[in-house]
Amino acid sequence: MTAVGSRPLSRADRVAVGRRARRLLPPGEQGELAPPPDRQDPVAAALEQARTRVPELVPIRHRRMAASPFTFLRGNARGMAGDLAGSPVSGLSAQLCGDAHLSNFGLFGSAERRLLFDLNDFDETHPGPWEWDLRRLAASIVVAGRENGFSRKKRRRAVRRTVRRYRDAMAEFATVSALDVWYAGLDADELRALASPRLTGKQRGQVDKALAKARASDRMKAFAQLVEVVDGRLRIKADPPLVMPLDALLGDADRDEVMRFVEALLHQYGRTLPSERRVLLQRYELVDLAHKVVGVGSVGTRCWVVLLRGVDDADPLFLQVKEAGPSVLAGLVPPAMVPAESPTNQGERVVHGQRLMQAAGDIFLGWHRAVGFDGPTRDFYVRQLRDMKGSADIESMTPDVMVQYGELCGWTLARAHARSGDPIAIAAYVGDDDVLPDAMVRFAEAYADLNERDHAEFAEAVADGRLPAAPPG
């Protein structure tokens, strides 16, 4: 791909780039798993990561990761990134999610109030080899399929169909204009239309229920669940240790000082928004904030929920202010695949990647850098806490449902990669046969074996106390 003002590569040239990459690393070799011989063991990796996290929350992270091989995979993006870095790459780059497992796809609301299906986690986004995202998606299907009791044949079918959908979608994107790729998206109505012919009546009802639940999961529902009135003032409810409001963390004297500090940060963050969104943000005033535990891999990072108020108490706005450290892919991607000019603020990196990959983004998506209460300077990104969000229940999926869900994820990932990568070159590399799908099946099964061994070692360390873990509940 070339910049505006220079002569763009022709379609034939871009096909040649993909075919040359295919000769250098045949798609069939994508099935090989070659972790580095000096790979870090999962217990040492967890202890190292704990050093930069909130100490009181680290045991919660360990408990969640130890729960199952799938939750371990979710929390171990860093470990898998290191394993992928030991293998040859195609040399064709795109903006990566960096953590494209099954649970990081879902529903959310666009500015036009359409319910969209897309990637929804970009903490690890980074330029890199497109196949790394596809490998993580394929591995997550096998890990989840094993937990759900699927046979090897049914797991293979789910992975193969997912990768075929990625292949076919990329071929489609290779034939249309760059603008058509950019405009492509999958809304709730299209999702239901695609899935309905292959679902039973009961399954269609479950899809409709999930869509309705996502539409209802908005700021007003968050307000009802998270806010109470104390002495006539709105306050975020405490749910220790998962939600810790400011009042529970500080005394009254310190509260005013912290609120002034946060107001200044919100003003600073507002400068990263488009001018019209800045006007909208200025219509809200800061009311309260709380520290909130989120996800699996993110547990222990600094994440704040900020409650703002508009004209009255019936006009709330929740913002999530989440710490952004370096991507797990940083330093592992071949240098030639990383642009010379990349964001140095890690919050900006997340926002930049999300805007590149998502069909539509949160209207309040922005970033800032701040000196924390404990001294160190940290980067953060900001988005709405809830805006018509919905996620799939992976644990309850039948084999047929996982096949269909995997196909949706495969199409979505291809569209996300086609926005920043070269769909013509990638499509030429992938080809129109089943060599890559079959290779990804082999890789996914092999990686699921490795993940199970790592999870067993991790869970043993939790059981014997080498890794502190919070009790269930």
N, C-alpha and C positions, 0 to 999 in steps of 0.2 A: 504494500500500500504506500502511496506517496502523498505529499502535502499539496494543498491547493497552490497552483502556480507552476508546478512541475508537470512534466508529461507523464500521465498515468500509464501503468502497465496495461497492455492489451489483454483481452480474455485469453488468447492463446499463450501469452507469456505467463499468465497466472496459472493456467493449467500446467504449463511446463514446470513451474515452481513446485506444484503439488506432486507431479509425477517424479521429479527429481528426489523429493523427500521420500517418496514411496520406495525408490530404489535404495536410498541410504538406510532406511529403517522400514523394511517390509511390514505391512500391517499385522501379519501373522506373528511377528516378534513382539507385538504389544502384549501378548499373553504371558510373557516371561516375568517372573517376580525376582528381582535381584537386589534385595536390600543390602546396604553397605556392610561389610564384615565387622566394622566397629560400631554398629548401631547401638544407641543408648538403650539400656533396659528400661521398661516402663516405670519401675519404682524410682529409679534415679531421676528420670525425666520429670515425674510428678513432684519430687522433692525440690528439684531445681525451679520448676514453675511456681511452686508455693512461695518462694522467696520474694516474689514481686506482687503477691496478692494479699488481700486483707486476711490476717492470720486467723481471725475468729470464724471466717467463712470457708477456709480451706477444707476442714473436715466434711462440710456439706458437699463440696465438689467430689471428694474422694468417695463418699457414700454413693452419690449418684452414678459415678463412673463404674463402681464395683457392682452395681445392681445387675448388669447383664452384659454379654458381649456387644450388644447393639449400643447401649448407653456408653460403654467403654469406647467403642469406635467413634461415637459422637464427640466425646471429650478428648479424643486423641488425634486431632487434626495435625498437630505438630509431629507426632510420631510417624503418621502415614506420609506426611510430606517428606520426611527424611528417608523413608523407605523408597518413595518414588524417585527421589533424586539419585538413587543408585543405578537407574536404568537409562539407556539411551533414549533420546527424544526425537520427535519428528522434525523439530526445527521450525514448525509453524506455530505462531504465537497468537494469543487472544487475551483479553482481560478475563482472568479466572475468578470464580467464586472463591476457590481455595478450600471450601468445605461443603461440596455439593452432594451431601448424603440425602437420603429420602426425606428426612424430617426438616430439611432446610428449603423445601418447596411448600407453597401454601397460598392462601387467599388473602387479599387485602384490597382496600378501597382506593380508587384513583381520585384525582381532583374532580373529575366529572361524575363521581359517585357510581362508577361502574365497579363491579366486583371482579377482580382480575386474579388469574393464577400465574404465579411467577416464583422465581427464587426470592427468598426473603431473609437471608443472612449473608452479610458481606464483611464481617470482621476480618476475614483472612484474604480478602480480594487483592489480587496482584497480577501483573502481566506474567504469562508463562505458557508452557506447552498445553494446547487445548485438551490433549488426551489425559492430563492429570485429573481434571474435573470428571471426565467420563469414567476413569478408573475408580475414583472414589464413589461415584454413583453406583457403578456396577457392584463394587464390593459391599456397599450398604444393602443392596438387594439380597445378596446371598446371606449376609449376616442376619438380616431381619427374617429371611425365609427359613433359615435354620431354626431360629427361635420360635417361629410360628408352626414348626413341624412339617414344612414342605419337603417333599422328596427331592433328591438331586435332580431328577428330570424336570420337575416343576420349577426349581430354582433356575436351571439352565434356560428354560423357556422364558422366564421373566427377564433375565439378563439379555438374552438374545433379542427379544422383541423390543426392549428398551434401546439397545444399541442400533438395531435396524431403524427404529424411528428417528434416532439422532442422525443416522446416515441419510435416510430419505429426506428429512427436513433440511439438512445441509445442502443436499442436491437441489431441492426446491429453491432455497435462498440463493444458490449460485446462479439461478436463471433470471432473477428479478433485479430491479434497481436497488441501489443502496437506500433510497428513501423508502421503498416498499419493505425492505428488511427492518428499517427503523420504526415503521408504523405497525409492524406485525405485533400481535398480542393475542392472548386467549382469555376472553371474559367468561363469566359464569354461564351465560346462556349457550355459548359455543361449547364450553366444557360439558354441559349436560347433554347437548345434542350429539356430541361425539361419543359419549359414554352410554347413553340410553339404549341404543340398539343391542348392546352386548350385555346388558344388566337384567337381572330378574326384577319383577315388580317390587320385591322387598328391597333390593339393592338400590333401585331408583328412588324409593322412599328415603333411604338412608342418605343418598346424595342430596336430595331436596332439603332434608333436615339439616345437613351440614352447611349448605348454602344459606339457609335461613338463620342458622346460628351465627355464621360469620357476619351476615348483614347486621345482626343485633349486637355484635361484639364491638361496640363503638364507645365514644367518650362518655356517653350518658350511662352506659352499663358500668364502665370503669368507675365513674363517679359514685354510683350506687354501691359498688363493692368496696371501694377504697377510702371513701370520705365519710366523716361524721361531723356533727356540730358540737363544739366544745365551747361553753361560755359564749354562745352566740356567734362563734367564728368557725369557719370551715377548717378542718384539720384532717390529715391523712391518718387512717387507722393504723395502729401498731399491730404487727403480726410477727413477733420476734422468733427467730433471728432473720426471717425472710424479708420483712418490711420493718424498718426502723426509722420512724419519723424524727424530725429534727429535735422535737421536744424531748424525745427519749434519749437522744445522744448528747444534748447540751442543756445547760441551765438557761434561765430566762435572760440573764445578762449577756450571754454569748449569742443568743438567738438573733437579737437585733443586728449584731455585727455580721453574723453569717448571712443574714437575709440581704443586707446591703452589699455584701461581697457577691452573692449570687445574682442580684439585680444587675450589677456591673458586668458579670459574665454573660448574662442573657443579652445585654446590650451589645457586648463584643461579638457574641455568636450571631446576632441579628445582621451584622455587617456581611456575613457570608451568604445571606439570603438574597434572592432577587428583590429589587426595590419595592415591588408591589406586595410581596410577602412580608417585607419589613413593616410596611404600613399596617398590615393585618396583625402582626405580632404586637405592635405598639398599642393595640386596642385591649390588651390583656395586662392585668397586674399580677405580680407574684403574691401568692397566698401561703404556700407551705411547700416543703420538700421532705423526701425520705430516701434512705438508702434501701435498694431493693435487690434481692438475689434473683438472677435470671439464668435460664438455660442449664447446660451441663458443663461444657468446656469453659464458659464465661464465668462460672461461679468463682467468686473471690476477686474479680476485677471490680473496680469502683463504678457503680451504676446508680444513678439518682433518678427518682421520679419527682417531677416538678409540677405542682398544681398552680394553675393560673386562673383568674376570674375575669369575665368580660363585664357586660352591663349589670349583671346580677348573679346570684348563686345558681341560676338555671343556665348559665352560659360558661361552663368550665372548659378548660383546655389542659390536657396532660402532655407534658414533654418528657421523654426519656433521655437522660444525659449519660452516655456510656463511654467508659474509658476505651481508648484505642491504642493498643501497643503495636509493635511491628508485626506484619503478617508472618505466619509460620513458613511461608514460601520465601521470605526475604533471605538472600544469601544462598538459596538452593537453586534458583532458576538460572540457567546459563546467562551470563552477562549480556550476550548479544541479543537476548530476547527482552531486555529491560530498557525502556526508553531513557535517553540521557536526561531528559527533564521529567522527573517524577515528583509527586508531592512529598515534601519533607515533614509536614504535619500529618501524623497518622490518622487523625480524624478526617482530614481532607482526603487522604488516600481512600478511606472507606466510602466517603460520599462520592468521590470521583468514580470509583469502581461500580457503585450502585447505580449511578446515573448512566453509566455506559451499558450496563447489563440488563437493567429492568425496563420493561415496556413503559412504565409510568412510576414516578417516584412520589414520596411523601412531600407535601407542599412545605413542610417545616424542616426538611433535611438540611443540616448545616454542621458546622464544626467550630471548635475553639481550642485554645491552649491556655492552661491556667496553672498557677502555683497552688498546690493542694494545701489543705489545712495542716498536713503533716510535713510540709516543706518541699518535696520534689515537684518539679514541673511535669505535667502530664497532658496528653492530648485527648480530646473527647469528640464524639460526634453526637448530634442531637436529632431526634425524630419524634413523631407522636407516639405515645405509649400504645394506644390501640386505635385502629381506624379500619373497622370492618375486617378484622383479622380472623383467619380460620386455618386449621391445620388438620392433616389426615391422621387417623388413628392407625398407625402402622401395625401395632400389635394385634389388631382384630381383623386384619385383611386376610381374605381367602386367596388362594393362588390366582384365580381369574381376576380378582380385583387388583392384586399387586401388578399383574401384567398390564392392565389398563392404566393404572397409576404410573407405572414405570414408563409407559409410552408417552404420557403427558409430560413427565419430567424430561424424557429424552428430547422431545420436540422443543420444550422450553429452554433446555440447555443449549441446543443447537442455535436457536434464535439469539440467545444471549451472546454466544461466541461469534455469531455472524455479524453482530453489530460492531465489534471492534477488530475481529480477525478478518481473514480473507476467505469468504465462503467458497469461492471458486477454487482456490488452492487446496483448502481442506477437503472439499468434495472430490477433487481429483486424487488426493491422497487416499481417501477412504474407499473410493471405488463403488461399484454397485453389486458386489458379491457379499458372501457371508464370512469372508476371511477375518475382518475386524470383529464382527459380533462373536464369532467362535473364539477368537483370541481373548476377548474380554471375559467370556465365560470362564476360560482357564485361569485367567488372572484373578478373577473375583473369588473363585473357589480356593485358590492358593492363598489369597490374602485373608480370607475368612479363617483359614487354618491358623495363620500367623496371629491374627487378631485374637482367636480363642486362646492360644498359648499366652499371649501378653495379658489378656484379661485374667486368666487363671493365676498368673504370677502377681498381678496387681491385687486381685481379691485376697490372695493369701497374705500379702503384706498388710492389707487392711485388717484381716482377721487376727494376725499376730501382733498388731500394734505398731509395726514399722511405719505405716501411713495412718495418721490420726483420721478417724471418721466419726461423723455425728451419728447418733442413734437414729433409726428409722422414725418417721413421723413428720 
